[in-house]
Amino acid sequence: MTVSAPASPRFADALLAGARACIPVVISVAAYGLVWGVLARGAGLSTLEVLLMSGLVFAGSAQFVALDLWTPVPASLPIGPLVLAALIVNLRYLLLTATLRPLFRPETQGRGVMAMFFVTDETWAITVSAMAKGKASAAFLLGGGLLTYSSWLATSLVGHALGSAIDDPSRYGLDFAFTATFLALLLGMWKGKGDIVPWLVAALTAIVSARLVEGSWYILIGGIVGSLAGALAERLRHAD
């Protein structure tokens, strides 16, 4: 990534090109952020907590998981499950960001690691598409990421402010946002019939765990067991 001269026209043009390419994505991110902000207020998060979570985590799916585990009493906040849930949900970024390595020269790998903070599923897809056309660069990736990040942070705060006027999110169907988020995420991650087994294992394990274990541990248990089932199924396929 040529960041030694960020004011150069080439860098600025690529930055703007990446931002423009992500405008359609930003519209959906804005709606997503508003809903998360409203639900975050309902879960008891303060304005500062919303600012810190959206600003430092910047992962919509993980943040929705956090809301499901969140408690307004600091002493009873399940820090361990929160961290593990975010890790499991975001493991896919290990593979996604690895495909972006060609955008960075060897001497800029350190800056590249920092730039990965701004990668989302949507900006990754747009950048990979541009890479296939020979139009992508580190600046292109950063431009889309910065615009998406700004939109997510701003709309999360706006949603939190609007939440004061919505006393019952379920009245407007906003309580379904968590479920809808993961349905959309699953559809986007569907790769074929090979996904059926780990998904069913994860779902059944989560259902059983929810009945046997108090709290929200079913999220972690289902995710871990489903991941192990997927890894085992993949190994058995390659062994045949």
N, C-alpha and C positions, 0 to 999 in steps of 0.2 A: 504494500500500500504506500503510495507516494505521498506521505504526510509531511515531508520535510518542507514542502512548499504549498501549503493549503490554499494560498491565495492565487495560485496559478489558474489561468482560464480553463485548462484541461481538467483539473481537479474539480473546480467549481461547476463546470458544465456536467460532468459525470454525477456530481452530487445532486444537482437539480434534476437530472434525467432520472435518477433513482427515486427521488421524491415524487416526481410526476407519475412515474409508473405505478407507484403505490397509492395514488389518490383513491381509486376505487376500493382498495383494501381499507384505507383509513376511515371511509364512511361506515363500513361494517364494524371496525374496531371502536369507533365512536359510540355506536349504539350499544355495543357489548360493554364498553366502559361505563356508560350511564347506568345500565342495569346492575353491574357489579357495585357501583357506588351506592345505589339505592339499597341493595341487599346488605352491603357492608354497614350502613347506618342502622338497619334493622337488627344486625347481629351485635350491635353495641360498639363498633369501632368509632374512634374519634376522628376528627379531621386530620390531626397529625398522624395517627396510625394509618389512615387511608393514604396519605401522602407518602409515608415511609414504605408501606407495602407495595404500592404501585410503582414508586420510584426506584426501590431497591430490588424487588423481586421481578417485576415486569414479565409476568407469565400468567395469562388469563386463566387457563385451566387449573393451574396450581393454586391460584388465588381463590377460585371458586371452591376448591377442596378445602382450603384453609377456613373459609366461612362456615363450612359444614362442621368443622372441628372447633371453631372459635367459641370461647366462653368469655363473658365480660369480666369475670373475676380472675385477676392475674395469677393468683395462687393455684387455681385449678386449670390453668391453660396447659393443654397437652403439648409441650414443646417437642418432645421426641416424636410423637405421631405426626405433628405438623411438618417437621423436617423430613421425615421418611416419606410422607405422602408427596411432598414437593419433589423429592428426589425420584421417586418412582414415576410420577407423571411426566417429569422432564427428561428422563433418560434418553428419549428419542433424539434429543439435541446432540448427543454424542455422535450419532450417525449423520444427522443433517449438517452440522457445522463442519464435519470432516470433509464433506464434498465441496466445501468452499475454500479449502486450502490453496487450490491453484491460483486464487486471486491475490495471494500474498507472496512476495519474494522471501527467500530464506532469511534475509537480514531484517525483515519486518514482521516475523512471526509473533514476536511479543506484542506488538501493536494489534496484530490480527486477533490474538486471544482476547484482548480488551474489546475489540469491535464485535466479537461474538455475543456480547451482552445484548446488543440491539437486534439480534436475529429472532424472528418469529416464524411460525409455519408459513405465513403468507409472504413475508419478505424473502424467505428462503426460496419459495416456489418461483417468485417473480425473478429473483436473481439467477436461479438455475436456468430458467427459460432464456434469460438474456445471455447467459454463458453459452448456451447452445447456438446462439446467433452471433457470438463473438462480440457482443456489445456490453458485457458486464465488466466491472472492475471493483476494487475495494471501495472506491468513492461512491459508486453506484449503490452498492450494498449499504453503505453508511447513510446515504441520503434517504433511502427508503426507511431504514431503521430509525433514524432520528425523527422523521415525520410521524411514524407509527408510535414511537415512544411518547412524543409530545401529545399526540391525540389521546393515547391511553391515560396518561397522567392527568390531563386537563379534564377529560370527561368523567374520570373516576371521582374527581373532586366535585364536579358539577352534579353528578348523580348523588353524591353524599349530601350535598346541599338541598337538592330536590327531595331527598328522602324524608325531610322534615314535614313535607306536605302530604306524604303518603303514609298514613298510619297503619295500613294493612296491605303489604305487597301482594298477598295471595288474592286480594280482590281484583287485581289487574293482571293476574297470571304471572307475576314476576317471580313467584316462588318456584315456578317451573324452569327458570333460567338455568339452574344448576344441571337439571336432568337434560334439558335441551342442548346445553353446551357439550356434554359428553356424548350424546347421540350424534351430534354433528362431527365431533372429533373422531368417533368410531367409524363413521361413514367415510371420512377423509383418509383414515388409516387402513381401510379394507383393501387387502391385496389378493384375496381369492379364498378358495375353500379351505386352505391350510390354516386360516385364522379362526375357523369355527370351533375347533377343539379348545384352544386356550381361552377363547372368549366364554364358551360355555362353562369351562372349569372355573374361571374367575367369577362368573356370575353366580353359579351354584355355591361356590365357597363363600362368597360375600353374603348370600342369603342365609346360609346356615350359621355363619359367624355372627350375623346381626341378631339371630335368635338365641345364640348361646353365650355371647360375650357382650357385656354392657359397654356403652359408649360407641365411638365411631371407629373402633379397631377393624371393623369389617372391610373398610376401604383399603387398609394396608394389607390385611390378610388375603383378600381377594386379589389385589394387585400382585402380591408376591407369588402366590400359588399359581395364578394365571400365567405369570412370566415364566415360572419354572416349567409349567406344562408346555408353553410355547417353545422353550429352548429344547426340552426333551423331544417334542414332536419333530422339530427341525433336525435334530441329531439323528433320529430314527429314519427320516426321509433320506438323508445323505448316506446313511449306512446301507440302505437297500441297493 
